[in-house]
Amino acid sequence: MDEIRRLELECVRWDQATDPDNGETYRVCLLHIPANKTTAAFSKPVDPIVGELIDAWKDVRPAQPDITDRKTGQRRQHLFCYRAQLIGSAYLNDKLIAILCAKAGIPESDSRGALTSHRARATIATQLLNAKDPLSLADLQQWLGHKHPSSTRYYAKILRRTLSAAYKKADYFARDVRTIQVLIDRESILTGAAASGEQPWKYYDPGEGYCSGYCSYDFFAKCPHRLACARCPFYVPKTSSRGQLLAVKDGIDEMLEQLNLTDEEREALEGDREAVTALAERLADTPTPAGPTPRDLGPTGAFVPLTQLMSTVPAQKPGQHDKRDTDRKPPGYQE
């Protein structure tokens, strides 16, 4: 909290780096951290959205006088200064975090105690250390500004660009986000069929590995079964006549939509078969958008991973077609 309060007005610097794998360039946001009780001032890479929001605040921040920094004794402009005063030392933990928790609909404390700025710092460090391409302990040591971390026995000097590349590669913001394809039926919108509820206008495609069909539920992003489809009446099999029509129908637009994933959904998408099974079992008694639970829907509505089905499906001869598969409808399905 003390470092945040004492950030200088010009604490952000923009740079560019090159991805060694594909040669693409990307923006690097460097945040200058003021000296603290154990470490001298240093700069570290942060997500570009941090720099963008700081620049946005500077555009509306009223002019403020120079204030003496309590650590260095130098007079300078501070980023979070208002009415010629720094924000209070308890503002972040006692006020701002409480406001954010209320807006997000989560409690201000958990089994470990109150949510604080230091807890958030530890969470980011854990994410960076456990990412698909994690920072090394030496990288993390420098990113956190630790002088004597208990997890390392030495302090490694790393070039700023090397540290920036390691942080970019960890990409902890993106690990909980997945982009899926959405089909938009313009004809249904223009004819008013969507507004009257006669026909869906949006079809989500979760992917072949987890749902071999489309979901016509408008609020797919909030459905607990979205990546473990329970085959409820909103489910449209791709092999059905209706699903095949979507692939060739005129007036169908394609778009992409991002979903924020839970930890269980992310593990399932990363190929953990046990996580897939656990997710489906946990949702067995959770109502689908249509009302019934996966357990109510029975065997035909139960979620089965595609990898499990492939070993049981007999090979078909070229051109062979199984009418039973294409015409099968889930319970309660209406054309």
LOKE-935090 format. One record per residue (C-alpha): residue number from 1; residue in one letter; chain; x, y, z. Coordinates in steps of 0.2 Angstrom, whole numbers, plus 5000, padded with zeros to 4 digits. Layout:
<dodrens>
{NUM,"a","A",{X,Y,Z}};
...
</dodrens>
This chain:
<dodrens>
{1,"m","A",{5000,5000,5000}};
{2,"d","A",{5014,5012,5004}};
{3,"e","A",{5022,5009,4987}};
{4,"i","A",{5005,5013,4978}};
{5,"r","A",{5003,5029,4988}};
{6,"r","A",{5020,5035,4984}};
{7,"l","A",{5020,5031,4965}};
{8,"e","A",{5026,5046,4955}};
{9,"l","A",{5015,5055,4942}};
{10,"e","A",{5026,5049,4928}};
{11,"c","A",{5028,5031,4935}};
{12,"v","A",{5023,5023,4918}};
{13,"r","A",{5035,5021,4903}};
{14,"w","A",{5030,5012,4887}};
{15,"d","A",{5042,5001,4877}};
{16,"q","A",{5042,4988,4864}};
{17,"a","A",{5049,4970,4864}};
{18,"t","A",{5049,4956,4851}};
{19,"d","A",{5042,4938,4854}};
{20,"p","A",{5057,4926,4851}};
{21,"d","A",{5045,4912,4845}};
{22,"n","A",{5036,4921,4831}};
{23,"g","A",{5045,4938,4829}};
{24,"e","A",{5030,4948,4833}};
{25,"t","A",{5032,4965,4842}};
{26,"y","A",{5021,4969,4857}};
{27,"r","A",{5019,4984,4869}};
{28,"v","A",{5028,4983,4886}};
{29,"c","A",{5022,4994,4901}};
{30,"l","A",{5035,4997,4914}};
{31,"l","A",{5030,5003,4931}};
{32,"h","A",{5042,5013,4941}};
{33,"i","A",{5041,5007,4959}};
{34,"p","A",{5047,5019,4972}};
{35,"a","A",{5061,5014,4985}};
{36,"n","A",{5054,5005,5000}};
{37,"k","A",{5061,4999,5017}};
{38,"t","A",{5071,4985,5009}};
{39,"t","A",{5073,4989,4991}};
{40,"a","A",{5079,5003,4980}};
{41,"a","A",{5068,5010,4967}};
{42,"f","A",{5066,4999,4952}};
{43,"s","A",{5055,4996,4936}};
{44,"k","A",{5045,4981,4932}};
{45,"p","A",{5034,4975,4918}};
{46,"v","A",{5015,4975,4921}};
{47,"d","A",{5000,4972,4910}};
{48,"p","A",{4997,4986,4898}};
{49,"i","A",{4979,4989,4905}};
{50,"v","A",{4988,4995,4921}};
{51,"g","A",{4997,5009,4911}};
{52,"e","A",{4982,5013,4900}};
{53,"l","A",{4971,5016,4916}};
{54,"i","A",{4985,5026,4924}};
{55,"d","A",{4986,5037,4908}};
{56,"a","A",{4967,5039,4909}};
{57,"w","A",{4968,5045,4927}};
{58,"k","A",{4982,5057,4923}};
{59,"d","A",{4970,5065,4910}};
{60,"v","A",{4957,5070,4923}};
{61,"r","A",{4968,5072,4938}};
{62,"p","A",{4967,5090,4944}};
{63,"a","A",{4984,5099,4946}};
{64,"q","A",{4992,5096,4962}};
{65,"p","A",{5007,5104,4971}};
{66,"d","A",{5024,5094,4974}};
{67,"i","A",{5024,5084,4990}};
{68,"t","A",{5039,5079,5000}};
{69,"d","A",{5042,5060,4999}};
{70,"r","A",{5044,5053,5016}};
{71,"k","A",{5057,5040,5011}};
{72,"t","A",{5068,5050,5000}};
{73,"g","A",{5065,5068,5006}};
{74,"q","A",{5063,5074,4989}};
{75,"r","A",{5048,5085,4983}};
{76,"r","A",{5039,5078,4968}};
{77,"q","A",{5022,5075,4960}};
{78,"h","A",{5013,5060,4966}};
{79,"l","A",{5000,5050,4955}};
{80,"f","A",{4987,5047,4969}};
{81,"c","A",{4986,5065,4976}};
{82,"y","A",{4970,5075,4978}};
{83,"r","A",{4967,5092,4986}};
{84,"a","A",{4986,5093,4990}};
{85,"q","A",{4986,5077,5000}};
{86,"l","A",{4991,5059,4997}};
{87,"i","A",{4977,5046,4999}};
{88,"g","A",{4976,5039,5016}};
{89,"s","A",{4987,5025,5022}};
{90,"a","A",{4971,5014,5025}};
{91,"y","A",{4961,5020,5010}};
{92,"l","A",{4965,5005,4999}};
{93,"n","A",{4962,4991,5012}};
{94,"d","A",{4948,4999,5022}};
{95,"k","A",{4938,5008,5008}};
{96,"l","A",{4942,5004,4990}};
{97,"i","A",{4944,4985,4992}};
{98,"a","A",{4927,4985,5001}};
{99,"i","A",{4919,4994,4987}};
{100,"l","A",{4926,4982,4974}};
{101,"c","A",{4920,4967,4984}};
{102,"a","A",{4903,4974,4985}};
{103,"k","A",{4903,4977,4966}};
{104,"a","A",{4909,4960,4962}};
{105,"g","A",{4897,4952,4974}};
{106,"i","A",{4910,4943,4985}};
{107,"p","A",{4914,4944,5004}};
{108,"e","A",{4927,4955,5010}};
{109,"s","A",{4936,4941,5019}};
{110,"d","A",{4939,4922,5018}};
{111,"s","A",{4945,4908,5028}};
{112,"r","A",{4963,4916,5029}};
{113,"g","A",{4956,4933,5034}};
{114,"a","A",{4952,4950,5026}};
{115,"l","A",{4956,4953,5008}};
{116,"t","A",{4970,4966,5007}};
{117,"s","A",{4982,4974,4995}};
{118,"h","A",{4996,4962,5001}};
{119,"r","A",{4984,4947,4998}};
{120,"a","A",{4981,4953,4980}};
{121,"r","A",{5000,4954,4977}};
{122,"a","A",{5003,4936,4983}};
{123,"t","A",{4989,4930,4972}};
{124,"i","A",{4997,4938,4956}};
{125,"a","A",{5014,4930,4962}};
{126,"t","A",{5006,4913,4963}};
{127,"q","A",{4998,4915,4946}};
{128,"l","A",{5014,4920,4938}};
{129,"l","A",{5023,4905,4946}};
{130,"n","A",{5010,4893,4941}};
{131,"a","A",{5006,4899,4923}};
{132,"k","A",{5008,4887,4908}};
{133,"d","A",{5025,4896,4905}};
{134,"p","A",{5029,4902,4922}};
{135,"l","A",{5042,4915,4928}};
{136,"s","A",{5057,4907,4936}};
{137,"l","A",{5060,4910,4955}};
{138,"a","A",{5073,4923,4950}};
{139,"d","A",{5062,4932,4938}};
{140,"l","A",{5048,4932,4951}};
{141,"q","A",{5060,4938,4964}};
{142,"q","A",{5065,4953,4954}};
{143,"w","A",{5047,4957,4948}};
{144,"l","A",{5041,4957,4967}};
{145,"g","A",{5056,4968,4972}};
{146,"h","A",{5061,4956,4986}};
{147,"k","A",{5079,4958,4993}};
{148,"h","A",{5079,4942,5004}};
{149,"p","A",{5065,4930,4998}};
{150,"s","A",{5064,4914,5008}};
{151,"s","A",{5061,4904,4992}};
{152,"t","A",{5078,4909,4984}};
{153,"r","A",{5096,4909,4990}};
{154,"y","A",{5103,4922,4978}};
{155,"y","A",{5098,4938,4970}};
{156,"a","A",{5099,4937,4951}};
{157,"k","A",{5101,4952,4940}};
{158,"i","A",{5090,4950,4924}};
{159,"l","A",{5090,4962,4910}};
{160,"r","A",{5074,4972,4909}};
{161,"r","A",{5069,4966,4892}};
{162,"t","A",{5072,4948,4897}};
{163,"l","A",{5061,4950,4912}};
{164,"s","A",{5048,4959,4901}};
{165,"a","A",{5048,4944,4889}};
{166,"a","A",{5046,4932,4904}};
{167,"y","A",{5031,4942,4911}};
{168,"k","A",{5023,4943,4894}};
{169,"k","A",{5025,4924,4891}};
{170,"a","A",{5017,4920,4908}};
{171,"d","A",{5001,4929,4902}};
{172,"y","A",{4992,4926,4918}};
{173,"f","A",{4977,4937,4913}};
{174,"a","A",{4973,4927,4898}};
{175,"r","A",{4974,4910,4907}};
{176,"d","A",{4956,4912,4913}};
{177,"v","A",{4949,4918,4897}};
{178,"r","A",{4943,4907,4882}};
{179,"t","A",{4936,4913,4865}};
{180,"i","A",{4922,4904,4857}};
{181,"q","A",{4913,4905,4841}};
{182,"v","A",{4895,4912,4840}};
{183,"l","A",{4883,4911,4825}};
{184,"i","A",{4871,4925,4823}};
{185,"d","A",{4855,4922,4813}};
{186,"r","A",{4851,4938,4805}};
{187,"e","A",{4835,4932,4797}};
{188,"s","A",{4828,4927,4814}};
{189,"i","A",{4831,4945,4820}};
{190,"l","A",{4825,4954,4805}};
{191,"t","A",{4809,4944,4804}};
{192,"g","A",{4805,4947,4822}};
{193,"a","A",{4805,4928,4826}};
{194,"a","A",{4819,4931,4839}};
{195,"a","A",{4809,4945,4848}};
{196,"s","A",{4793,4934,4849}};
{197,"g","A",{4803,4919,4856}};
{198,"e","A",{4798,4908,4841}};
{199,"q","A",{4816,4905,4835}};
{200,"p","A",{4833,4908,4843}};
{201,"w","A",{4845,4921,4835}};
{202,"k","A",{4861,4916,4843}};
{203,"y","A",{4870,4899,4843}};
{204,"y","A",{4886,4896,4854}};
{205,"d","A",{4899,4883,4848}};
{206,"p","A",{4908,4877,4864}};
{207,"g","A",{4920,4866,4853}};
{208,"e","A",{4921,4848,4847}};
{209,"g","A",{4929,4841,4862}};
{210,"y","A",{4916,4846,4874}};
{211,"c","A",{4900,4848,4865}};
{212,"s","A",{4896,4841,4848}};
{213,"g","A",{4882,4854,4845}};
{214,"y","A",{4876,4872,4847}};
{215,"c","A",{4869,4880,4862}};
{216,"s","A",{4854,4892,4858}};
{217,"y","A",{4853,4899,4876}};
{218,"d","A",{4855,4918,4875}};
{219,"f","A",{4864,4919,4892}};
{220,"f","A",{4876,4905,4888}};
{221,"a","A",{4890,4914,4897}};
{222,"k","A",{4881,4912,4914}};
{223,"c","A",{4875,4894,4911}};
{224,"p","A",{4885,4883,4924}};
{225,"h","A",{4884,4869,4911}};
{226,"r","A",{4891,4879,4897}};
{227,"l","A",{4907,4868,4895}};
{228,"a","A",{4900,4852,4901}};
{229,"c","A",{4884,4852,4890}};
{230,"a","A",{4869,4843,4898}};
{231,"r","A",{4860,4841,4882}};
{232,"c","A",{4845,4851,4888}};
{233,"p","A",{4832,4857,4875}};
{234,"f","A",{4843,4872,4871}};
{235,"y","A",{4855,4860,4863}};
{236,"v","A",{4856,4859,4844}};
{237,"p","A",{4866,4844,4838}};
{238,"k","A",{4877,4848,4823}};
{239,"t","A",{4872,4832,4815}};
{240,"s","A",{4854,4836,4815}};
{241,"s","A",{4845,4844,4801}};
{242,"r","A",{4843,4860,4810}};
{243,"g","A",{4862,4860,4815}};
{244,"q","A",{4867,4856,4797}};
{245,"l","A",{4856,4870,4791}};
{246,"l","A",{4865,4883,4801}};
{247,"a","A",{4881,4878,4792}};
{248,"v","A",{4874,4882,4775}};
{249,"k","A",{4860,4895,4778}};
{250,"d","A",{4861,4912,4771}};
{251,"g","A",{4861,4926,4783}};
{252,"i","A",{4872,4918,4796}};
{253,"d","A",{4886,4929,4803}};
{254,"e","A",{4900,4922,4813}};
{255,"m","A",{4908,4932,4828}};
{256,"l","A",{4919,4928,4843}};
{257,"e","A",{4915,4930,4861}};
{258,"q","A",{4926,4929,4877}};
{259,"l","A",{4921,4919,4892}};
{260,"n","A",{4929,4920,4909}};
{261,"l","A",{4932,4903,4915}};
{262,"t","A",{4932,4895,4933}};
{263,"d","A",{4947,4885,4939}};
{264,"e","A",{4937,4869,4935}};
{265,"e","A",{4933,4874,4918}};
{266,"r","A",{4950,4879,4914}};
{267,"e","A",{4957,4863,4920}};
{268,"a","A",{4945,4853,4909}};
{269,"l","A",{4950,4863,4894}};
{270,"e","A",{4968,4860,4897}};
{271,"g","A",{4965,4841,4895}};
{272,"d","A",{4963,4835,4912}};
{273,"r","A",{4950,4821,4910}};
{274,"e","A",{4948,4819,4929}};
{275,"a","A",{4943,4838,4929}};
{276,"v","A",{4931,4835,4915}};
{277,"t","A",{4922,4821,4925}};
{278,"a","A",{4923,4830,4941}};
{279,"l","A",{4915,4846,4933}};
{280,"a","A",{4901,4835,4926}};
{281,"e","A",{4897,4826,4942}};
{282,"r","A",{4897,4843,4952}};
{283,"l","A",{4884,4849,4940}};
{284,"a","A",{4873,4834,4940}};
{285,"d","A",{4860,4842,4951}};
{286,"t","A",{4862,4859,4945}};
{287,"p","A",{4846,4865,4934}};
{288,"t","A",{4850,4868,4916}};
{289,"p","A",{4843,4884,4908}};
{290,"a","A",{4827,4874,4902}};
{291,"g","A",{4824,4868,4920}};
{292,"p","A",{4828,4849,4922}};
{293,"t","A",{4845,4844,4929}};
{294,"p","A",{4857,4833,4920}};
{295,"r","A",{4852,4819,4932}};
{296,"d","A",{4834,4822,4927}};
{297,"l","A",{4838,4821,4909}};
{298,"g","A",{4845,4804,4911}};
{299,"p","A",{4858,4794,4901}};
{300,"t","A",{4854,4804,4885}};
{301,"g","A",{4856,4820,4893}};
{302,"a","A",{4872,4816,4903}};
{303,"f","A",{4888,4824,4898}};
{304,"v","A",{4901,4812,4890}};
{305,"p","A",{4918,4818,4885}};
{306,"l","A",{4922,4816,4866}};
{307,"t","A",{4938,4806,4870}};
{308,"q","A",{4928,4793,4879}};
{309,"l","A",{4915,4791,4864}};
{310,"m","A",{4928,4789,4851}};
{311,"s","A",{4934,4772,4857}};
{312,"t","A",{4916,4765,4856}};
{313,"v","A",{4910,4772,4839}};
{314,"p","A",{4913,4759,4825}};
{315,"a","A",{4921,4765,4809}};
{316,"q","A",{4909,4769,4795}};
{317,"k","A",{4911,4766,4777}};
{318,"p","A",{4913,4782,4766}};
{319,"g","A",{4896,4789,4762}};
{320,"q","A",{4888,4778,4776}};
{321,"h","A",{4875,4788,4786}};
{322,"d","A",{4866,4784,4802}};
{323,"k","A",{4849,4792,4802}};
{324,"r","A",{4847,4788,4820}};
{325,"d","A",{4861,4800,4826}};
{326,"t","A",{4855,4814,4815}};
{327,"d","A",{4837,4813,4820}};
{328,"r","A",{4839,4810,4839}};
{329,"k","A",{4832,4824,4849}};
{330,"p","A",{4834,4827,4868}};
{331,"p","A",{4819,4826,4880}};
{332,"g","A",{4808,4841,4878}};
{333,"y","A",{4815,4846,4862}};
{334,"q","A",{4804,4856,4850}};
{335,"e","A",{4807,4860,4832}};
</dodrens>
